[in-house]
């Protein structure tokens, strides 16, 4: 049982070690990395059956909680681990296509697996200090992946990413120190029990500091600028991994802390969080509407969609948390899929700038179909997964009498539709700028084998269609996770 619980951390760490040993044999290193990602995915599927019987937990050494280092996998952890494993496998499979995004540096794969170990560790830890440790692991590996190419643009992006995230890390460590000083504990359950005897003003200050630290890492308004300033410099599969997973660690932390530890909720904090969510939605979608570079458009949409998830969390109800969890799963898969498709568009069109490309529908209609699936889901067109996620969220805002928030969320959806239509018309429908007259047909010159990239994208599209056509399966899982968070199950 101990290995089963800690396997989401141990397996990526083992893969990182093996890929470091194979750093001078790039082909072997890559295949070991891909097989490791598949093994991690299969291992997470194996967790499903025992999780149906009980919550899985383990403690290192002979120290019992709240003093020992504890790990736990409940329904919410399992959902996040599944997202992590599926997207990691698809991103590494995409690298097999031989595109320019294939890792040339021998440390790329070890850093990726180190990143995944940090992500998974954050999902299963049971105490605040180890949560901080896993955030540090993520930060170190992320900075390494940003700077590994050593180009000026990459070093600049790594610096911008590091500055705000280091500040967020310092705030996080400070808030954890205050929690320990006030409660004498770091374990989630022990802190929750001890907070009831803390002075309300002190409690408000500690929780506020903690939330601000996490909001920096989630790229919420107004501290979101590090994301569009850095993500676009990454190779496409690594960018997909970052966009799908890193902010979700912060989302998971907010869900876990506000719904399970910092209870009962403090109304003023929930209200402020809701307005931060609204501002994040609006600023993100306006940034996406403004830009023409596909990478920047998709990054700003990540910011905007994070706003929807934060809004669900701010509602402080089981149904609000259900919507947030459902939205997190949906958005992670959709965003990874869209970014990988942008990489294939770049391969054929030669640019990420929509003003410099076009004509792809006539020569690659299958690519247009693959794009349409996650694009329509991102917008929330029925019956795609984004529609069900927004229905769950907006139903709860209406039930709580938040008509203004509902209206703003709908307006943001319309602007999201505008951005996706811009990519559709510019990349697929309009003639390519190199076409001189209507009688000529533009043909790209592509020598790379794109089949692995198409397979990776197709897997994500199938996952999107699965949760779109069978939404009750993910809803039941999300609702069970939300009830378990609130100790209502």
C-alpha positions as CSV (number, residue, x, y, z in Angstrom):
1,X,0.0,0.0,0.0
2,X,2.9,2.4,0.8
3,X,4.3,2.1,-2.7
4,X,0.9,2.4,-4.3
5,X,0.3,5.7,-2.5
6,X,3.8,7.1,-3.1
7,X,4.1,5.7,-6.7
8,X,2.9,9.0,-8.3
9,X,6.1,10.6,-6.9
10,X,8.5,7.7,-7.0
11,X,8.0,6.7,-10.6
12,X,8.6,10.2,-12.1
13,X,11.7,10.5,-9.8
14,X,13.0,7.1,-11.0
15,X,12.3,8.1,-14.7
16,X,14.2,11.4,-14.1
17,X,17.2,9.4,-12.7
18,X,17.3,7.0,-15.6
19,X,17.0,9.7,-18.2
20,X,19.9,11.5,-16.6
21,X,22.0,8.4,-16.9
22,X,21.0,8.1,-20.6
23,X,21.7,11.8,-21.3
24,X,24.4,10.9,-23.9
25,X,22.2,8.5,-25.7
26,X,19.3,10.7,-26.9
27,X,17.3,8.1,-28.7
28,X,17.4,5.6,-25.8
29,X,16.7,8.5,-23.4
30,X,13.6,9.5,-25.3
31,X,12.1,6.0,-25.6
32,X,12.7,5.4,-21.9
33,X,11.0,8.6,-21.2
34,X,8.0,7.8,-23.3
35,X,7.7,4.3,-21.8
36,X,8.0,5.8,-18.3
37,X,5.2,8.2,-19.1
38,X,3.0,5.3,-20.2
39,X,3.9,3.3,-17.1
40,X,2.9,6.3,-14.9
41,X,-0.4,6.6,-16.7
42,X,-1.1,2.8,-16.3
43,X,-0.1,3.0,-12.7
44,X,-2.7,5.8,-12.1
45,X,-5.4,3.7,-13.7
46,X,-4.4,0.9,-11.2
47,X,-5.2,3.2,-8.4
48,X,-8.9,3.4,-9.4
49,X,-10.0,0.1,-8.0
50,X,-8.6,0.4,-4.4
51,X,-9.7,4.0,-4.3
52,X,-13.3,2.8,-4.7
53,X,-13.1,1.1,-1.3
54,X,-11.2,3.7,0.8
55,X,-9.0,6.8,0.7
56,X,-5.4,5.7,0.2
57,X,-2.9,7.0,2.7
58,X,0.6,6.4,3.8
59,X,3.2,7.8,6.3
60,X,6.9,7.8,6.0
61,X,8.9,6.2,8.8
62,X,7.2,5.3,12.1
63,X,5.9,8.8,12.9
64,X,2.2,9.0,12.9
65,X,0.1,12.0,11.9
66,X,0.2,14.9,12.5
67,X,4.0,14.7,13.0
68,X,4.9,12.2,10.2
69,X,5.2,13.0,6.5
70,X,1.9,11.8,5.2
71,X,0.6,11.2,1.7
72,X,-3.1,10.7,0.7
73,X,-5.0,9.9,-2.4
74,X,-8.6,10.8,-2.4
75,X,-11.0,11.4,-5.3
76,X,-9.8,14.9,-6.0
77,X,-6.2,13.8,-5.9
78,X,-7.0,11.0,-8.2
79,X,-8.6,13.3,-10.7
80,X,-5.6,15.6,-10.7
81,X,-3.1,12.7,-11.0
82,X,-5.1,11.3,-14.0
83,X,-4.9,14.7,-15.8
84,X,-1.2,14.9,-15.1
85,X,-0.4,11.4,-16.4
86,X,-2.5,11.6,-19.5
87,X,-1.2,15.0,-20.6
88,X,2.5,14.0,-19.9
89,X,2.1,11.0,-22.0
90,X,0.6,12.9,-24.9
91,X,3.2,15.6,-24.8
92,X,6.1,13.2,-24.9
93,X,4.4,11.2,-27.7
94,X,4.1,14.5,-29.6
95,X,7.9,14.9,-29.4
96,X,8.3,11.7,-31.4
97,X,7.0,13.4,-34.5
98,X,10.4,14.8,-35.3
99,X,9.2,18.4,-35.2
100,X,11.5,21.2,-34.2
101,X,10.0,20.9,-30.7
102,X,11.8,17.6,-30.1
103,X,14.1,18.0,-27.1
104,X,17.7,18.6,-28.1
105,X,19.1,19.2,-24.7
106,X,19.9,16.1,-22.7
107,X,18.4,17.5,-19.5
108,X,14.9,18.3,-21.0
109,X,13.4,14.9,-20.1
110,X,14.9,14.7,-16.6
111,X,13.6,18.2,-15.9
112,X,10.1,17.2,-17.2
113,X,9.9,14.2,-14.9
114,X,11.2,16.2,-12.0
115,X,8.4,18.7,-12.7
116,X,5.8,15.9,-12.8
117,X,7.1,14.6,-9.5
118,X,6.6,18.0,-8.0
119,X,3.2,18.3,-9.5
120,X,2.1,14.9,-8.3
121,X,3.6,15.5,-4.8
122,X,1.5,18.6,-4.5
123,X,-1.6,16.6,-5.3
124,X,-1.0,13.9,-2.6
125,X,0.8,15.7,0.3
126,X,-1.1,16.0,3.6
127,X,0.8,18.9,5.2
128,X,1.7,22.5,4.3
129,X,5.5,22.3,4.6
130,X,5.7,19.5,2.1
131,X,3.3,21.4,-0.1
132,X,5.9,24.2,-0.1
133,X,8.7,21.7,-0.9
134,X,6.9,20.4,-3.9
135,X,6.2,23.9,-5.1
136,X,9.9,24.5,-4.9
137,X,10.6,21.4,-6.9
138,X,8.2,22.6,-9.6
139,X,9.8,26.1,-9.6
140,X,13.3,24.8,-10.0
141,X,12.4,22.4,-12.8
142,X,10.2,25.0,-14.6
143,X,13.0,27.6,-14.5
144,X,15.4,25.0,-15.9
145,X,13.0,24.2,-18.8
146,X,12.5,27.8,-19.6
147,X,16.3,28.7,-19.6
148,X,17.6,25.4,-21.0
149,X,18.0,26.8,-24.6
150,X,20.1,29.7,-23.3
151,X,18.8,32.1,-25.9
152,X,18.3,35.7,-24.9
153,X,14.5,35.4,-25.2
154,X,14.5,32.2,-23.1
155,X,16.7,33.6,-20.4
156,X,14.5,36.7,-20.3
157,X,11.4,34.6,-20.0
158,X,13.0,32.5,-17.2
159,X,13.9,35.6,-15.3
160,X,10.3,37.1,-15.6
161,X,8.9,33.7,-14.5
162,X,11.3,33.4,-11.6
163,X,10.8,36.9,-10.1
164,X,7.0,36.8,-9.4
165,X,7.0,33.1,-8.6
166,X,9.9,33.5,-6.1
167,X,7.9,36.3,-4.5
168,X,4.9,34.0,-4.3
169,X,7.1,31.3,-2.8
170,X,8.3,33.6,-0.1
171,X,4.8,34.7,0.7
172,X,3.8,31.0,0.8
173,X,6.6,30.1,3.2
174,X,5.8,33.1,5.4
175,X,2.1,32.2,5.7
176,X,3.1,28.6,6.5
177,X,5.5,29.8,9.2
178,X,2.7,31.9,10.7
179,X,0.3,28.9,10.6
180,X,2.8,26.7,12.4
181,X,3.6,29.4,14.9
182,X,-0.2,29.9,15.7
183,X,-1.3,26.3,15.6
184,X,1.8,24.2,16.3
185,X,0.9,22.0,13.4
186,X,1.4,21.7,9.6
187,X,-0.9,18.7,8.9
188,X,-4.0,19.8,7.1
189,X,-6.4,18.1,9.5
190,X,-4.5,19.3,12.6
191,X,-4.4,22.9,11.3
192,X,-8.1,22.8,10.6
193,X,-8.9,21.7,14.1
194,X,-6.5,24.2,15.7
195,X,-7.8,27.2,13.7
196,X,-11.0,27.3,15.7
197,X,-9.2,28.6,18.7
198,X,-7.2,31.3,16.8
199,X,-8.0,35.0,17.1
200,X,-10.2,35.9,14.1
201,X,-8.0,38.8,13.0
202,X,-4.9,36.7,13.1
203,X,-6.7,33.9,11.2
204,X,-7.8,36.4,8.6
205,X,-4.3,37.7,8.1
206,X,-2.7,34.2,7.8
207,X,-5.3,32.9,5.3
208,X,-5.2,36.1,3.3
209,X,-1.4,35.9,3.0
210,X,-1.7,32.2,1.9
211,X,-4.3,33.0,-0.7
212,X,-2.3,35.9,-2.2
213,X,0.7,33.6,-2.5
214,X,-1.3,30.9,-4.3
215,X,-3.0,33.5,-6.6
216,X,0.4,34.6,-7.8
217,X,1.2,31.1,-8.8
218,X,-2.2,30.6,-10.4
219,X,-1.7,33.7,-12.6
220,X,-4.8,35.5,-11.4
221,X,-5.5,39.3,-11.8
222,X,-3.4,41.5,-11.3
223,X,-0.4,39.2,-10.9
224,X,-0.7,37.3,-14.2
225,X,1.9,39.0,-16.4
226,X,4.6,36.4,-15.8
227,X,2.6,33.8,-17.8
228,X,2.3,35.6,-21.2
229,X,5.8,36.9,-20.7
230,X,7.3,33.4,-20.5
231,X,5.2,30.5,-21.8
232,X,5.4,31.4,-25.5
233,X,9.2,30.8,-25.5
234,X,8.8,27.1,-24.6
235,X,8.8,24.3,-27.1
236,X,5.2,23.4,-27.9
237,X,4.9,20.1,-26.0
238,X,6.6,21.7,-22.9
239,X,4.3,24.7,-23.2
240,X,1.3,22.4,-23.4
241,X,2.5,20.7,-20.2
242,X,3.0,24.0,-18.4
243,X,-0.3,25.4,-19.4
244,X,-2.3,22.3,-18.6
245,X,-0.7,21.5,-15.2
246,X,1.2,24.2,-13.4
247,X,-1.6,26.6,-12.7
248,X,-3.8,23.6,-11.8
249,X,-1.5,22.8,-8.9
250,X,-2.3,26.3,-7.5
251,X,-6.0,25.7,-8.2
252,X,-5.9,22.4,-6.4
253,X,-4.2,24.1,-3.4
254,X,-6.9,26.7,-3.2
255,X,-9.6,24.0,-3.4
256,X,-8.0,21.8,-0.8
257,X,-7.2,24.7,1.7
258,X,-10.3,26.8,1.4
259,X,-12.7,23.8,1.4
260,X,-11.0,21.4,3.8
261,X,-8.6,23.4,6.0
262,X,-9.6,27.0,6.3
263,X,-13.2,26.3,7.3
264,X,-15.7,27.7,8.0
265,X,-15.2,30.1,5.1
266,X,-14.6,33.8,5.7
267,X,-17.3,35.7,3.6
268,X,-15.1,38.7,2.8
269,X,-12.3,36.5,1.4
270,X,-14.7,34.6,-0.7
271,X,-16.2,37.8,-2.1
272,X,-12.8,39.3,-2.9
273,X,-11.8,36.0,-4.5
274,X,-14.9,36.1,-6.7
275,X,-14.1,39.6,-8.0
276,X,-10.5,38.6,-8.6
277,X,-11.9,35.7,-10.6
278,X,-14.2,38.0,-12.6
279,X,-11.3,40.4,-13.4
280,X,-9.1,37.5,-14.4
281,X,-11.7,36.2,-16.8
282,X,-12.1,39.6,-18.4
283,X,-8.5,40.6,-18.7
284,X,-7.5,37.2,-20.0
285,X,-10.1,37.1,-22.8
286,X,-9.3,40.7,-23.8
287,X,-5.6,39.8,-24.1
288,X,-6.5,36.9,-26.3
289,X,-8.7,39.1,-28.5
290,X,-5.9,41.6,-28.9
291,X,-3.0,39.3,-29.9
292,X,-2.4,37.6,-33.3
293,X,0.3,35.1,-32.1
294,X,-1.5,31.7,-31.5
295,X,0.7,31.0,-28.5
296,X,-0.1,34.3,-26.8
297,X,-3.8,33.9,-27.6
298,X,-3.9,30.5,-26.0
299,X,-1.9,31.6,-23.0
300,X,-4.3,34.5,-22.3
301,X,-7.2,32.1,-22.7
302,X,-5.5,30.0,-20.0
303,X,-5.7,33.1,-17.7
304,X,-9.3,33.7,-18.6
305,X,-10.4,30.1,-18.0
306,X,-8.6,30.1,-14.7
307,X,-11.0,32.9,-13.8
308,X,-14.0,30.6,-14.3
309,X,-12.4,28.0,-12.0
310,X,-11.6,30.6,-9.3
311,X,-15.2,31.8,-9.5
312,X,-16.4,28.2,-8.8
313,X,-14.1,28.0,-5.7
314,X,-15.2,31.4,-4.5
315,X,-18.9,30.3,-4.3
316,X,-17.9,28.2,-1.3
317,X,-20.4,25.4,-1.8
318,X,-20.3,21.8,-2.8
319,X,-21.9,22.6,-6.2
320,X,-19.4,25.4,-6.7
321,X,-16.5,23.1,-6.0
322,X,-18.0,20.5,-8.3
323,X,-18.1,23.0,-11.1
324,X,-14.5,24.0,-10.4
325,X,-13.2,20.4,-10.4
326,X,-15.1,19.6,-13.6
327,X,-13.8,22.8,-15.2
328,X,-10.3,22.0,-14.2
329,X,-10.3,18.6,-15.8
330,X,-12.0,19.9,-18.9
331,X,-9.7,22.9,-19.3
332,X,-6.5,21.0,-18.8
333,X,-7.2,18.6,-21.6
334,X,-8.6,21.2,-24.0
335,X,-5.7,23.6,-23.5
336,X,-3.0,21.0,-24.0
337,X,-4.8,19.9,-27.1
338,X,-5.1,23.4,-28.6
339,X,-1.4,24.2,-27.9
340,X,-0.3,20.9,-29.6
341,X,-2.5,21.7,-32.6
342,X,-0.8,25.2,-32.7
343,X,2.5,23.4,-33.0
344,X,1.3,21.4,-36.0
345,X,-0.1,24.5,-37.6
346,X,3.3,26.1,-37.2
347,X,4.9,23.1,-38.9
348,X,2.7,23.5,-42.0
349,X,2.3,27.2,-42.1
350,X,5.8,28.3,-40.9
351,X,4.5,30.9,-38.4
352,X,2.5,31.4,-35.3
353,X,1.4,34.8,-36.4
354,X,-2.2,34.5,-37.8
355,X,-1.6,37.4,-40.2
356,X,1.2,35.4,-42.0
357,X,-0.6,32.0,-42.4
358,X,-3.7,30.7,-44.0
359,X,-5.1,28.1,-46.5
360,X,-4.8,25.1,-44.2
361,X,-8.4,23.9,-44.6
362,X,-7.9,23.1,-48.3
363,X,-4.8,21.1,-47.8
364,X,-5.3,19.7,-44.3
365,X,-9.0,19.4,-43.5
366,X,-8.3,16.8,-40.8
367,X,-6.3,19.4,-38.9
368,X,-9.3,21.8,-39.1
369,X,-11.5,19.0,-37.6
370,X,-9.0,18.3,-34.8
371,X,-8.9,22.0,-34.0
372,X,-12.7,22.4,-34.0
373,X,-13.2,19.9,-31.2
374,X,-11.2,21.6,-28.5
375,X,-12.0,25.1,-29.8
376,X,-15.7,24.5,-29.5
377,X,-15.3,22.9,-26.1
378,X,-13.2,25.9,-24.9
379,X,-16.0,28.3,-26.0
380,X,-18.7,26.1,-24.4
381,X,-20.7,25.2,-27.4
382,X,-23.2,22.3,-26.6
383,X,-22.7,19.4,-26.3
384,X,-19.0,19.8,-25.7
385,X,-17.4,19.6,-22.3
386,X,-17.0,23.3,-21.9
387,X,-20.7,23.7,-22.1
388,X,-21.4,21.3,-19.2
389,X,-18.6,22.9,-17.1
390,X,-20.2,26.4,-17.6
391,X,-23.7,25.1,-17.0
392,X,-22.6,23.7,-13.6
393,X,-20.8,27.0,-12.8
394,X,-23.5,29.4,-13.9
395,X,-26.3,27.4,-12.4
396,X,-24.7,27.8,-9.0
397,X,-24.0,31.6,-9.5
398,X,-27.7,32.0,-10.4
399,X,-28.9,30.0,-7.4
400,X,-26.7,32.2,-5.2
401,X,-28.3,35.3,-6.8
402,X,-25.1,36.5,-8.5
403,X,-26.7,37.8,-11.7
404,X,-23.9,40.2,-12.5
405,X,-21.3,37.5,-12.3
406,X,-23.4,35.2,-14.5
407,X,-23.7,38.0,-17.2
408,X,-20.0,38.7,-17.2
409,X,-19.2,35.0,-17.6
410,X,-21.5,34.8,-20.6
411,X,-19.9,37.9,-22.2
412,X,-16.5,36.4,-21.7
413,X,-17.7,33.2,-23.5
414,X,-18.8,35.4,-26.5
415,X,-15.3,37.0,-26.6
416,X,-13.7,33.5,-26.3
417,X,-15.8,32.5,-29.4
418,X,-14.4,35.6,-31.2
419,X,-10.8,34.5,-30.5
420,X,-11.4,30.9,-31.7
421,X,-13.1,32.2,-34.8
422,X,-10.1,34.4,-35.5
423,X,-7.8,31.4,-35.4
424,X,-10.3,29.4,-37.6
425,X,-10.7,32.1,-40.3
426,X,-7.1,33.3,-40.4
427,X,-5.4,29.9,-40.3
428,X,-7.8,27.7,-42.1
429,X,-10.2,29.7,-44.3
430,X,-8.4,32.7,-45.8
431,X,-5.9,32.1,-48.6
432,X,-2.3,31.9,-47.6
433,X,-0.4,35.2,-48.1
434,X,2.0,33.5,-50.5
435,X,-0.9,32.7,-52.9
436,X,-0.8,35.3,-55.7
437,X,-4.1,34.5,-57.4
438,X,-7.2,32.4,-56.8
439,X,-6.3,29.7,-59.2
440,X,-3.1,28.7,-57.5
441,X,-3.0,26.4,-54.5
442,X,-0.4,26.8,-51.7
443,X,1.4,23.7,-50.7
444,X,3.7,23.5,-47.6
445,X,7.0,21.6,-47.7
446,X,7.0,19.2,-44.7
447,X,9.4,16.3,-44.4
448,X,8.8,15.4,-40.8
449,X,6.7,12.5,-39.7
450,X,3.6,14.1,-38.1
451,X,1.8,10.8,-37.3
452,X,2.9,10.7,-33.6
453,X,1.8,14.3,-33.2
454,X,-1.6,13.5,-34.7
455,X,-2.0,10.5,-32.5
456,X,-1.2,12.5,-29.4
457,X,-3.8,15.2,-30.4
458,X,-6.3,12.6,-31.3
459,X,-6.0,10.9,-27.9
460,X,-6.8,14.3,-26.3
461,X,-9.7,14.9,-28.7
462,X,-11.1,11.5,-27.9
463,X,-10.9,12.4,-24.2
464,X,-12.7,15.6,-24.8
465,X,-15.5,13.9,-26.8
466,X,-15.8,11.2,-24.0
467,X,-16.4,13.7,-21.3
468,X,-18.6,15.8,-23.7
469,X,-20.9,12.9,-24.7
470,X,-20.9,11.2,-21.2
471,X,-20.7,14.2,-18.9
472,X,-22.4,12.4,-16.0
473,X,-19.3,10.2,-15.5
474,X,-17.0,13.2,-14.8
475,X,-19.8,15.0,-12.9
476,X,-20.3,12.1,-10.5
477,X,-16.5,11.9,-9.9
478,X,-16.3,15.7,-9.4
479,X,-19.3,15.8,-7.1
480,X,-18.0,13.0,-5.0
481,X,-14.6,14.8,-4.8
482,X,-16.4,18.1,-3.7
483,X,-18.4,16.3,-1.0
484,X,-15.3,14.6,0.2
485,X,-13.6,17.9,0.5
486,X,-16.4,19.3,2.6
487,X,-16.5,16.1,4.7
488,X,-20.1,15.6,3.4
489,X,-19.6,12.2,1.8
